[in-house]
């Protein structure tokens, strides 16, 4: 029975990936048809990957319920496919069978969400549904006029504003194409190329192993769409490597958790949120990518500098030269050309004005042609080549399950928030508490976003906070893209923010370290990240908003802030007096945050002084012979 389930999983995953590639190449079907077919395939595949009671004596009952759920989902989605013209042509009245299909589909989506990621997210959706149906019984501003089951059914099922809304549409087209694109790159050798490239770039500098983890996790994370999944994937390689080189276990876990989280804010994909944000804001995808570029640079610059300062201070080991891949191996044509062909195809599609999903298809086509060409030159067995491509398709299909189900669930929740108007009420309440003080409002929004995002995958968390908290910032005069980037960053950082820091939990398990210690190290490494969103408001140029001078001012101030913060939290020795070192670094960071040229000039002077004192201190240490070189692995000593 287990073998049959596995075969069904492989077949459905390949079918889903093929559907995605086909519609990316030739264009999607009508919106409701595309989304209904995608959801049906996603749910059926999810039921094979996350079975009910698979390891107990109740397995036959679980299998029966799963089959019934799959058939019910196919029936409900098939009804939409067959009747989409009638549904979109008028406002149909909900019949009893419509309500039954809606209830079944909602239950299956929420149950599959529970199996895949736990109870928190489906419980939030249930609260939203319950509020829509029973909110008229609540007192005061929380109450509303109430909506019956028929009206909720018409909203959720018989139109394109409910389950079949914008979020599922993005998942079924753009995000799906990029997920398959990413898994094909990883399974045709790109994954190992990323790791080897990261080793060559950072392995032989202080904190090299941690820098390898940061680079590799950023590359993987921006394709995976999940900080937690990325931590589990790359962490099994990077964390043991760091521990072997004498890195403390809590630091090893923290580096991986923070780097994987950073992958979610790294262009061009931003963990799939870039596509959702572009659709919500109604702007070009390119606008989102350009806006996210400088913040991502500041995030990883802050992390790298903190790692570097920590490594120098603690004399953490380098990666032994014997374990480093050579540049000749990294840039071998059969490894590098397929990746470049994939990127080239994607870039060609974007520059020639094609849709993002069609551009992803060009990337897939370029990758496949280059991969097959080098396989033919090397005379590799056809079965082996087919297995690699097949694994890429299957992994792509499987990777879409959580994204599809979560965005369908998120669309249900957002629909109920919009229907009841509770999002506007919460935004108004938050704005009232802030009393017109924009930075106080931003601080309150940040805290609420961190709380609301806990335990929820990045993209779903962003959708939730965008619906509830972004309007408060927009009403206060913050630009739309600034408000959405602000809430997106804090929803992302909830993955490493205690007490429900799922990314930290996973990293701590791999590192075999107490999660509290890992969380403390993660907060230290990511300290800069919690301030970067406030730069969006203080310095709009951080998001490429404004002229060249505004962007230059933002970049200069951001770089000084990042450098000073890295020295502060990394424990950089400057004067030899710990309190004075911290005071100077903190003062420099604060001056960089003040939006005035005189403050920026003072920050530049302070930073120059700090760097000068560091160089002078090292020069004296070299003359005295008291400076020790960084050590390699223990066995190399």
C-alpha positions as CSV (number, residue, x, y, z in Angstrom):
1,X,0.0,0.0,0.0
2,X,2.8,2.4,0.9
3,X,4.5,1.6,-2.5
4,X,1.2,2.4,-4.3
5,X,1.0,5.7,-2.4
6,X,4.6,6.6,-3.4
7,X,3.9,5.8,-7.0
8,X,0.8,7.9,-6.9
9,X,2.8,10.8,-5.4
10,X,5.4,10.6,-8.1
11,X,2.9,10.5,-10.9
12,X,0.8,13.4,-9.5
13,X,3.9,15.5,-8.8
14,X,5.2,15.0,-12.4
15,X,1.7,15.7,-13.7
16,X,1.5,19.0,-11.7
17,X,4.9,20.1,-12.9
18,X,4.0,19.2,-16.5
19,X,0.8,21.3,-16.2
20,X,2.8,24.2,-14.9
21,X,5.4,24.0,-17.7
22,X,2.7,23.6,-20.3
23,X,0.7,26.6,-19.2
24,X,3.9,28.7,-18.8
25,X,4.8,28.0,-22.4
26,X,1.4,28.5,-24.0
27,X,-0.2,30.8,-21.5
28,X,-2.6,30.0,-18.7
29,X,-6.2,28.9,-19.1
30,X,-9.1,31.1,-18.0
31,X,-8.4,32.3,-14.5
32,X,-11.0,30.0,-12.7
33,X,-10.0,27.0,-14.8
34,X,-6.3,27.5,-14.2
35,X,-6.7,27.9,-10.5
36,X,-9.2,25.0,-10.1
37,X,-7.1,22.5,-12.0
38,X,-4.0,23.6,-10.0
39,X,-5.8,23.3,-6.6
40,X,-7.2,19.9,-7.5
41,X,-3.7,18.5,-8.4
42,X,-2.1,20.2,-5.4
43,X,-4.6,18.8,-2.9
44,X,-4.5,15.3,-4.4
45,X,-0.7,15.3,-4.3
46,X,-0.8,16.7,-0.8
47,X,-3.0,13.9,0.4
48,X,-0.4,11.3,-0.8
49,X,2.5,13.2,0.8
50,X,0.8,13.9,4.1
51,X,-1.5,10.8,4.7
52,X,-3.9,10.6,7.6
53,X,-2.9,8.0,10.3
54,X,-0.3,6.4,8.1
55,X,1.5,4.7,10.9
56,X,-1.3,3.2,13.0
57,X,-3.9,0.6,13.0
58,X,-6.3,3.2,11.7
59,X,-4.5,3.5,8.4
60,X,-7.3,1.8,6.3
61,X,-9.7,4.4,7.7
62,X,-7.3,7.2,7.0
63,X,-6.8,6.0,3.5
64,X,-10.5,5.8,2.9
65,X,-11.0,9.4,4.2
66,X,-8.1,10.6,2.0
67,X,-9.5,9.0,-1.1
68,X,-12.9,10.5,-0.3
69,X,-11.3,13.9,0.2
70,X,-9.4,13.7,-3.1
71,X,-12.6,12.7,-5.0
72,X,-14.6,15.5,-3.3
73,X,-11.9,18.0,-4.2
74,X,-11.7,16.9,-7.8
75,X,-15.5,17.1,-8.0
76,X,-15.6,20.6,-6.5
77,X,-12.9,21.9,-8.7
78,X,-14.4,20.1,-11.7
79,X,-17.6,21.8,-11.1
80,X,-15.8,25.2,-11.3
81,X,-14.1,24.1,-14.6
82,X,-17.3,23.1,-16.2
83,X,-19.3,26.1,-15.0
84,X,-16.8,28.9,-15.0
85,X,-18.6,30.9,-17.8
86,X,-21.9,30.9,-15.8
87,X,-20.1,31.8,-12.6
88,X,-18.2,34.7,-14.1
89,X,-21.1,35.8,-16.3
90,X,-23.5,36.6,-13.4
91,X,-23.8,36.5,-9.7
92,X,-25.2,33.0,-9.1
93,X,-27.3,32.2,-6.0
94,X,-25.7,29.6,-3.7
95,X,-27.6,26.3,-3.8
96,X,-27.3,23.6,-1.1
97,X,-24.9,21.6,-3.2
98,X,-22.7,24.7,-3.6
99,X,-22.6,25.2,0.2
100,X,-21.7,21.5,0.5
101,X,-18.9,21.7,-2.0
102,X,-17.5,24.9,-0.4
103,X,-17.6,23.3,3.1
104,X,-15.8,20.2,1.8
105,X,-13.1,22.2,0.0
106,X,-12.5,24.5,3.0
107,X,-12.2,21.5,5.3
108,X,-9.8,19.7,3.0
109,X,-7.6,22.8,2.6
110,X,-7.4,23.4,6.3
111,X,-6.8,19.8,7.2
112,X,-4.0,19.5,4.6
113,X,-2.5,22.8,6.1
114,X,-2.7,21.2,9.5
115,X,-0.8,18.1,8.4
116,X,1.8,20.1,6.5
117,X,2.7,22.9,8.9
118,X,0.7,22.5,12.2
119,X,-2.4,24.0,13.8
120,X,-1.6,27.7,14.0
121,X,-2.5,28.7,10.4
122,X,-5.7,26.6,10.0
123,X,-6.9,27.9,13.3
124,X,-6.4,31.5,12.1
125,X,-8.5,30.7,9.0
126,X,-11.2,29.1,11.2
127,X,-11.3,32.2,13.4
128,X,-11.8,34.3,10.2
129,X,-14.6,32.1,9.0
130,X,-16.2,32.0,12.4
131,X,-16.0,35.8,12.7
132,X,-17.7,36.2,9.3
133,X,-20.5,33.9,10.3
134,X,-21.0,34.9,13.9
135,X,-19.5,38.4,14.2
136,X,-22.9,40.0,14.5
137,X,-23.1,38.7,18.1
138,X,-19.9,40.5,19.2
139,X,-20.2,43.9,21.0
140,X,-18.8,47.2,20.0
141,X,-16.5,47.9,17.1
142,X,-15.7,44.2,16.6
143,X,-19.3,43.4,15.6
144,X,-20.6,43.6,12.1
145,X,-24.0,43.0,10.4
146,X,-23.4,39.3,9.9
147,X,-23.2,37.0,6.9
148,X,-25.1,33.8,6.4
149,X,-23.7,30.5,4.9
150,X,-25.2,31.3,1.5
151,X,-23.5,34.7,1.2
152,X,-20.1,33.3,2.5
153,X,-20.4,30.5,-0.1
154,X,-21.0,33.0,-2.9
155,X,-18.0,34.9,-1.8
156,X,-15.6,31.9,-1.3
157,X,-16.7,29.6,-4.1
158,X,-18.9,31.2,-6.7
159,X,-16.5,33.9,-8.0
160,X,-12.9,35.0,-8.2
161,X,-12.7,36.9,-4.9
162,X,-12.7,33.9,-2.6
163,X,-10.8,30.6,-2.8
164,X,-10.2,31.3,-6.5
165,X,-8.8,34.8,-5.9
166,X,-5.6,36.6,-6.6
167,X,-3.3,34.6,-4.3
168,X,-4.2,31.2,-5.7
169,X,-3.9,32.8,-9.1
170,X,-0.3,33.9,-8.4
171,X,0.5,30.5,-7.0
172,X,-1.0,28.7,-10.0
173,X,1.1,30.7,-12.5
174,X,4.1,32.7,-11.5
175,X,5.1,31.1,-8.3
176,X,4.5,27.6,-9.7
177,X,6.7,28.3,-12.7
178,X,9.6,29.6,-10.5
179,X,9.4,26.7,-8.1
180,X,9.7,24.1,-11.0
181,X,12.5,26.3,-12.5
182,X,14.3,26.3,-9.1
183,X,14.1,22.6,-8.5
184,X,15.3,21.8,-12.0
185,X,18.3,24.0,-11.4
186,X,19.1,22.3,-8.1
187,X,18.6,18.7,-9.5
188,X,20.7,19.2,-12.6
189,X,23.8,20.1,-10.7
190,X,23.1,23.7,-9.8
191,X,22.7,22.9,-6.1
192,X,26.2,21.6,-5.7
193,X,27.5,24.4,-7.9
194,X,26.0,26.9,-5.4
195,X,27.6,25.2,-2.5
196,X,31.0,25.0,-4.2
197,X,30.8,28.6,-5.3
198,X,30.0,29.6,-1.7
199,X,33.0,27.7,-0.4
200,X,35.3,29.4,-2.9
201,X,34.0,32.9,-2.1
202,X,34.1,32.7,1.7
203,X,35.8,29.5,2.9
204,X,39.3,30.9,3.4
205,X,38.4,34.1,5.2
206,X,37.8,34.5,9.0
207,X,34.5,32.9,9.8
208,X,34.7,31.1,6.4
209,X,32.4,28.2,7.3
210,X,29.7,30.6,8.5
211,X,30.0,32.7,5.4
212,X,29.7,29.6,3.3
213,X,26.4,28.9,5.1
214,X,25.2,32.4,4.5
215,X,26.0,32.4,0.8
216,X,24.6,29.0,0.2
217,X,21.5,29.5,2.2
218,X,20.8,32.8,0.5
219,X,21.0,31.1,-2.9
220,X,18.9,28.2,-1.9
221,X,16.5,30.2,0.2
222,X,15.4,32.6,-2.5
223,X,14.4,29.6,-4.6
224,X,12.9,27.4,-1.9
225,X,10.2,29.8,-0.7
226,X,10.5,28.6,2.9
227,X,13.1,29.6,5.5
228,X,12.3,26.6,7.6
229,X,12.6,24.1,4.6
230,X,15.8,25.8,3.6
231,X,17.2,25.6,7.1
232,X,16.5,21.9,7.1
233,X,18.0,21.3,3.7
234,X,21.3,23.3,3.7
235,X,21.6,23.1,7.5
236,X,22.4,19.4,7.3
237,X,25.5,20.3,5.4
238,X,26.6,23.7,6.8
239,X,25.9,23.2,10.5
240,X,28.0,20.0,10.9
241,X,30.8,21.7,8.9
242,X,30.8,24.6,11.3
243,X,30.8,22.5,14.4
244,X,33.7,20.4,13.0
245,X,35.7,23.6,12.7
246,X,35.2,24.4,16.4
247,X,32.3,26.8,16.0
248,X,30.0,26.8,19.1
249,X,26.8,24.8,18.4
250,X,24.5,27.7,19.2
251,X,26.4,30.0,16.7
252,X,26.3,27.3,14.0
253,X,22.6,26.9,14.3
254,X,22.0,30.6,14.4
255,X,24.1,31.3,11.3
256,X,22.0,28.8,9.3
257,X,18.7,30.1,10.6
258,X,19.4,33.7,9.9
259,X,20.9,33.1,6.5
260,X,17.9,31.0,5.4
261,X,15.6,33.7,6.6
262,X,17.7,36.2,4.6
263,X,17.1,34.1,1.5
264,X,13.4,35.1,1.8
265,X,14.2,38.8,1.3
266,X,16.8,38.3,-1.5
267,X,15.9,39.3,-5.1
268,X,14.8,38.2,-7.5
269,X,12.3,35.8,-6.0
270,X,12.1,36.9,-2.3
271,X,10.8,33.4,-1.4
272,X,7.8,33.8,-3.8
273,X,6.6,37.0,-2.0
274,X,7.8,39.3,-4.8
275,X,5.1,37.9,-7.1
276,X,2.4,38.2,-4.6
277,X,3.4,41.7,-3.6
278,X,3.5,42.8,-7.3
279,X,0.0,41.5,-7.8
280,X,-1.4,43.1,-4.6
281,X,0.2,46.5,-5.4
282,X,-0.6,46.3,-9.2
283,X,3.0,47.1,-10.1
284,X,5.7,45.5,-12.3
285,X,7.6,42.6,-10.8
286,X,10.8,44.5,-11.7
287,X,9.8,47.4,-9.4
288,X,9.6,45.0,-6.4
289,X,13.0,43.4,-7.3
290,X,14.7,46.8,-7.6
291,X,13.2,48.0,-4.4
292,X,14.4,44.9,-2.5
293,X,18.0,45.1,-3.8
294,X,19.6,47.5,-1.4
295,X,17.9,46.2,1.8
296,X,19.0,42.7,0.9
297,X,22.6,43.9,0.5
298,X,22.4,45.6,3.8
299,X,21.0,42.5,5.5
300,X,23.8,40.2,4.3
301,X,26.5,42.9,4.8
302,X,25.4,43.2,8.4
303,X,25.4,39.4,8.9
304,X,28.8,39.0,7.1
305,X,30.5,41.7,9.1
306,X,29.1,40.4,12.4
307,X,30.3,36.9,11.5
308,X,33.7,38.3,10.5
309,X,34.2,40.3,13.7
310,X,33.0,37.4,15.9
311,X,35.3,35.0,14.1
312,X,38.3,37.3,14.5
313,X,37.6,37.9,18.1
314,X,37.0,34.2,18.9
315,X,39.7,32.9,16.5
316,X,37.2,30.6,14.7
317,X,38.7,28.2,12.2
318,X,39.0,28.5,8.4
319,X,37.9,25.8,6.0
320,X,41.0,23.6,5.3
321,X,42.4,24.1,1.8
322,X,42.2,20.3,1.3
323,X,38.4,20.6,1.6
324,X,38.0,23.5,-0.8
325,X,36.9,22.8,-4.4
326,X,39.2,24.4,-7.0
327,X,38.0,27.2,-9.1
328,X,38.6,25.0,-12.1
329,X,36.1,22.5,-10.8
330,X,33.5,25.2,-10.0
331,X,33.6,26.8,-13.4
332,X,33.7,23.6,-15.5
333,X,31.5,24.2,-18.5
334,X,29.2,21.2,-17.8
335,X,28.4,22.6,-14.4
336,X,28.3,26.4,-15.1
337,X,26.8,26.6,-18.6
338,X,23.4,25.0,-17.7
339,X,23.0,27.5,-14.8
340,X,24.0,30.4,-17.0
341,X,21.6,29.2,-19.7
342,X,18.8,29.1,-17.2
343,X,19.5,32.6,-16.0
344,X,20.0,33.8,-19.6
345,X,16.7,32.4,-20.7
346,X,14.9,34.0,-17.8
347,X,16.6,37.3,-18.5
348,X,15.7,37.1,-22.2
349,X,12.1,36.6,-21.4
350,X,11.9,39.5,-19.0
351,X,13.8,41.9,-21.3
352,X,11.6,41.0,-24.3
353,X,8.4,41.9,-22.4
354,X,7.1,38.4,-21.8
355,X,5.2,37.5,-18.6
356,X,7.2,36.3,-15.6
357,X,5.9,32.7,-16.0
358,X,6.7,32.6,-19.7
359,X,10.2,34.0,-18.9
360,X,10.6,31.1,-16.3
361,X,9.7,28.7,-19.1
362,X,12.5,30.2,-21.3
363,X,14.8,29.6,-18.3
364,X,13.7,26.0,-18.0
365,X,14.1,25.5,-21.8
366,X,17.6,27.0,-21.7
367,X,18.6,24.9,-18.8
368,X,17.2,21.6,-20.3
369,X,18.9,22.1,-23.7
370,X,22.3,22.9,-22.1
371,X,22.0,20.0,-19.7
372,X,21.1,17.5,-22.4
373,X,23.8,18.9,-24.7
374,X,26.6,18.3,-22.1
375,X,25.1,14.9,-21.2
376,X,25.3,13.9,-24.8
377,X,28.9,15.1,-25.1
378,X,29.8,13.1,-22.0
379,X,27.8,10.1,-23.3
380,X,26.0,9.7,-20.0
381,X,23.4,6.9,-19.8
382,X,20.0,8.1,-21.0
383,X,18.4,6.6,-17.9
384,X,20.6,8.6,-15.6
385,X,19.9,11.9,-17.4
386,X,16.2,11.2,-17.4
387,X,16.3,10.4,-13.7
388,X,17.9,13.8,-12.9
389,X,15.3,15.7,-14.9
390,X,12.5,13.5,-13.5
391,X,13.6,14.3,-9.9
392,X,13.6,18.0,-10.7
393,X,10.0,17.8,-12.0
394,X,8.8,15.6,-9.1
395,X,10.5,17.8,-6.5
396,X,9.0,20.9,-8.2
397,X,5.5,19.3,-8.0
398,X,6.0,18.4,-4.4
399,X,7.3,21.8,-3.5
400,X,4.1,23.4,-4.8
401,X,1.9,21.5,-2.3
402,X,2.5,23.7,0.7
403,X,2.6,26.9,-1.4
404,X,-0.7,26.1,-3.1
405,X,-2.6,24.9,0.0
406,X,-1.3,27.8,2.1
407,X,-2.2,30.5,-0.4
408,X,-5.6,29.0,-0.9
409,X,-6.1,29.1,2.9
410,X,-4.7,32.6,3.0
411,X,-7.1,33.7,0.3
412,X,-10.0,32.4,2.4
413,X,-8.7,34.4,5.4
414,X,-8.1,37.5,3.4
415,X,-11.6,37.3,1.8
416,X,-13.2,37.1,5.2
417,X,-11.1,40.1,6.5
418,X,-12.2,42.1,3.5
419,X,-15.8,41.0,3.7
420,X,-16.1,41.9,7.4
421,X,-14.0,45.0,7.3
422,X,-12.0,43.9,10.4
423,X,-8.7,44.8,8.7
424,X,-9.8,48.4,8.4
425,X,-11.0,48.4,12.1
426,X,-7.6,47.0,13.3
427,X,-5.6,49.4,11.2
428,X,-7.7,52.4,12.5
429,X,-7.2,51.2,16.1
430,X,-3.4,50.9,15.7
431,X,-3.3,54.3,14.1
432,X,-5.3,55.8,17.0
433,X,-2.9,54.3,19.5
434,X,0.1,55.9,17.7
435,X,-1.6,59.3,17.8
436,X,-0.1,60.5,14.5
437,X,3.5,59.7,15.4
438,X,4.8,57.8,12.3
439,X,7.8,56.0,14.0
440,X,5.6,55.0,17.0
441,X,3.1,53.6,14.5
442,X,5.8,51.8,12.6
443,X,7.1,50.3,15.9
444,X,3.6,49.0,16.9
445,X,3.0,47.6,13.4
446,X,6.4,45.9,13.6
447,X,5.5,44.2,16.9
448,X,2.1,43.1,15.6
449,X,3.6,41.7,12.4
450,X,6.2,39.7,14.4
451,X,3.4,38.2,16.5
452,X,1.0,37.5,13.6
453,X,3.8,35.9,11.5
454,X,4.9,33.4,14.2
455,X,4.5,29.8,13.1
456,X,3.3,30.7,9.6
457,X,5.3,30.3,6.4
458,X,6.7,33.5,5.0
459,X,4.4,34.1,2.0
460,X,1.3,33.3,4.0
461,X,2.5,35.5,6.9
462,X,3.1,38.4,4.5
463,X,-0.4,38.1,2.9
464,X,-2.0,38.2,6.4
465,X,-0.1,41.2,7.7
466,X,-0.5,43.0,4.4
467,X,-4.3,42.7,4.7
468,X,-4.4,43.8,8.4
469,X,-1.4,46.1,9.1
470,X,-0.2,47.7,5.8
471,X,-3.3,49.9,5.6
472,X,-2.4,51.6,8.9
473,X,0.9,52.7,7.5
474,X,-0.6,53.7,4.1
475,X,-3.2,55.9,5.8
476,X,-0.4,57.6,7.8
477,X,1.1,58.7,4.5
478,X,3.7,55.9,3.9
479,X,4.0,54.9,0.3
480,X,2.3,51.7,-0.7
481,X,5.4,49.8,-1.6
482,X,7.2,51.0,1.5
483,X,4.3,49.9,3.8
484,X,4.2,46.4,2.1
485,X,8.0,46.0,2.3
486,X,7.9,47.0,5.9
487,X,5.3,44.4,7.0
488,X,6.9,41.8,4.7
489,X,10.3,42.2,6.4
490,X,8.9,41.8,9.9
491,X,6.6,38.9,8.9
492,X,9.8,37.2,7.6
493,X,11.8,37.9,10.7
494,X,9.1,36.2,12.8
495,X,10.8,32.9,11.8
496,X,13.8,33.6,14.0
497,X,12.0,35.7,16.7
498,X,11.3,34.0,20.0
499,X,9.1,32.5,21.4
500,X,7.7,30.8,18.3
501,X,10.8,30.8,16.1
502,X,10.3,27.8,13.9
503,X,13.6,28.3,11.9
504,X,15.5,28.4,15.1
505,X,13.9,25.3,16.4
506,X,14.9,23.4,13.2
507,X,18.5,24.7,13.3
508,X,18.8,23.9,17.1
509,X,17.7,20.3,16.4
510,X,20.4,19.9,13.7
511,X,23.1,21.6,15.9
512,X,22.0,19.7,19.0
513,X,22.0,22.9,21.0
514,X,19.4,24.5,23.3
515,X,17.0,26.5,21.2
516,X,17.2,29.5,23.6
517,X,20.9,29.8,23.0
518,X,20.5,29.5,19.3
519,X,17.7,32.2,19.4
520,X,20.0,34.6,21.3
521,X,22.8,34.2,18.8
522,X,20.3,34.5,15.9
523,X,19.0,37.8,17.3
524,X,22.6,39.1,17.6
525,X,23.5,38.1,14.0
526,X,20.2,39.6,12.7
527,X,20.2,42.7,14.8
528,X,20.7,44.9,11.8
529,X,17.7,43.3,10.1
530,X,15.3,44.6,12.7
531,X,16.3,48.2,12.0
532,X,16.5,48.0,8.2
533,X,12.7,48.2,7.7
534,X,12.7,51.5,9.6
535,X,15.2,52.8,7.1
536,X,12.5,52.4,4.5
537,X,10.5,55.1,6.3
538,X,13.4,57.4,7.3
539,X,15.2,57.0,4.0
540,X,12.8,56.3,1.1
541,X,15.9,55.9,-1.1
542,X,16.6,52.6,0.6
543,X,13.8,51.2,-1.7
544,X,15.1,53.1,-4.7
545,X,12.3,55.8,-4.2
546,X,13.6,59.2,-5.2
547,X,16.5,60.6,-7.2
548,X,20.1,59.5,-7.3
549,X,21.0,61.8,-4.5
550,X,18.4,60.3,-2.2
551,X,19.4,56.8,-3.0
552,X,23.1,57.6,-2.5
553,X,22.3,59.2,0.9
554,X,20.3,56.1,1.9
555,X,23.0,53.7,0.8
556,X,25.8,55.7,2.6
557,X,23.8,55.9,5.8
558,X,22.7,52.3,5.6
559,X,26.3,51.1,5.1
560,X,27.6,53.1,8.0
561,X,24.8,51.8,10.2
562,X,25.5,48.2,9.2
563,X,29.2,48.6,9.8
564,X,28.8,50.2,13.2
565,X,26.2,47.7,14.3
566,X,28.3,44.8,13.2
567,X,31.2,46.1,15.3
568,X,28.8,46.6,18.3
569,X,27.2,43.2,18.2
570,X,30.2,41.3,17.1
571,X,32.3,42.7,19.9
572,X,34.9,44.5,17.9
573,X,38.0,45.7,19.9
574,X,38.7,49.3,19.0
575,X,40.2,51.2,21.9
576,X,40.7,48.3,24.3
577,X,38.1,49.7,26.7
578,X,34.9,47.7,26.2
579,X,32.5,50.4,27.4
580,X,34.1,53.0,25.1
581,X,34.1,50.7,22.1
582,X,30.4,50.1,22.5
583,X,29.6,53.7,23.1
584,X,31.5,54.8,19.9
585,X,29.9,52.1,17.8
586,X,26.4,52.9,19.1
587,X,26.9,56.6,18.6
588,X,28.0,56.0,15.0
589,X,25.0,53.8,14.3
590,X,22.5,56.3,15.8
591,X,24.0,59.2,13.8
592,X,23.6,57.1,10.6
593,X,19.9,56.8,11.3
594,X,19.3,60.5,11.6
595,X,18.0,61.8,8.2
596,X,20.2,64.9,7.9
597,X,23.4,65.5,5.9
598,X,25.1,66.9,9.0
599,X,24.4,63.7,10.9
600,X,25.6,61.6,8.0
601,X,28.8,63.6,7.8
602,X,29.3,63.1,11.6
603,X,28.7,59.3,11.1
604,X,31.3,59.2,8.3
605,X,33.8,60.9,10.5
606,X,33.1,58.6,13.5
607,X,33.3,55.5,11.2
608,X,36.6,56.7,9.7
609,X,37.9,57.2,13.3
610,X,36.8,53.7,14.3
611,X,38.4,52.1,11.3
612,X,41.6,54.1,11.8
613,X,41.8,52.9,15.4
614,X,41.2,49.3,14.4
615,X,44.0,49.4,11.8
616,X,46.4,51.1,14.3
617,X,45.6,48.5,17.0
618,X,46.3,45.6,14.6
619,X,49.5,47.3,13.4
620,X,50.7,47.5,17.0
621,X,49.7,43.9,17.6
622,X,51.7,42.8,14.6
623,X,54.7,44.7,15.8
624,X,54.4,43.2,19.3
625,X,53.8,39.8,17.9
626,X,50.7,39.3,19.9
627,X,48.3,38.8,17.0
628,X,47.5,35.2,16.3
629,X,46.5,33.9,12.8
630,X,43.1,32.3,12.4
631,X,43.3,28.6,12.8
632,X,42.0,25.9,10.5
633,X,40.2,22.7,11.4
634,X,41.4,21.0,14.6
635,X,43.0,18.2,12.7
636,X,45.0,20.6,10.6
637,X,46.6,22.3,13.6
